[in-house]
Amino acid sequence: MSNIPPSGNMADPDHMLEFQKLSNHYEPDLQGPLVGPKQSSSMITSEYANADSIYVVKTTALSHTHSHCRIMKGDGNCGWRAVAFGYFETLFNLRDTTKVTQELARLKSFNKLLNSAGCQEHLYEMFVDATEELLNQISQEIGKGSFDDTFLFNAFNDEYNSSSLIMHFRLMTSAWMKLNSSRYTDFLGVSVGEYCEKTIETVKTEIDEVGLQGLFDGVIEGSGLAIEILYLDRSEGTEVTPHLLSPNSPIATIRLLYRPGHYDLLYQTDQTRHDQGLTSVNFQYAMSSDYLPWYSSALPFDLNPVLMSIPSLPLNTSSISPQAPSSQPYTFSGRHIDPNIPPPVFSCQSSFHSG
């Protein structure tokens, strides 16, 4: 508290500058696990019970269509963590060891892409190893006939291991975007390389719309999975606004709930486990066909219509800066994960970005 200027001197420009500096570098002490347990989505409805009536109506409707959720810790990695966890969880629920083996080979083939983007193998191999180990464990659990996903929960709540998995997804996305820069340049006010260094490769820097598109294009689409983002905002209507990133004929869908600055995972009401131990995977890839179109015939480049339908997406902005971690409140009564060893910070350029 000694670093905070006394209230009597708040009008002093020097004190105000110091106060602003402290504010800019403040990181809330967020409690709870990195990935929460699957729980009833009625907790989201309860959270907004006394909020604006628009939120009350939308969260009530959400609880009917999506029965469960997982809360991600709002530490700046929540979007990356939600997609990565959803990816591994979906592979486990598909119960197909051949598919898991194919995914392991596909993700390991990204090593060539990482090398082409300037990454050095000795710097990224630990992240690849974390992904390989978890995919092998998924195959083993499926082979044993186990439906217990505790091992996934534990893997993502070990901060070192979780950070390694997320960093692998970040680096694969960054390498893809750098080597396919023409697909993203028109959405950025800086070069794709600079954007990736500031926003994709920097730890605790939340994913934005362009990054999410890059993550889908480069990493997720090849798996045959779709990503559906459900926006909870004050827009008109009685339901959350859906936006879909999907390959042709997706085999399953990762569903994200987006609240300003924060992502969580959602599960549709029929995406539940039966008593006999069978997993019902929802193959319906869209909860709504009402995706906003983008008319691009007057533009000189080929736009991704789904990307352009996302609210507030910048186009040809003059500058880019990393998004700050959200301070999404988290209430959890279980064990708090508090690792003693921080994960490494990595950059393809062999410099260190720490957000």
Helices and strands as residue ranges (DSSP letters): G 7-9, H 13-24, E 39-40, H 42-47, H 53-65, E 68-70, H 78-94, H 97-108, H 110-116, H 121-143, H 150-157, H 159-179, G 181-183, G 185-187, H 192-195, I 196-200, H 209-215, I 216-220, G 221-223, E 225-231, E 241-245, E 252-259, E 262-267, H 305-308
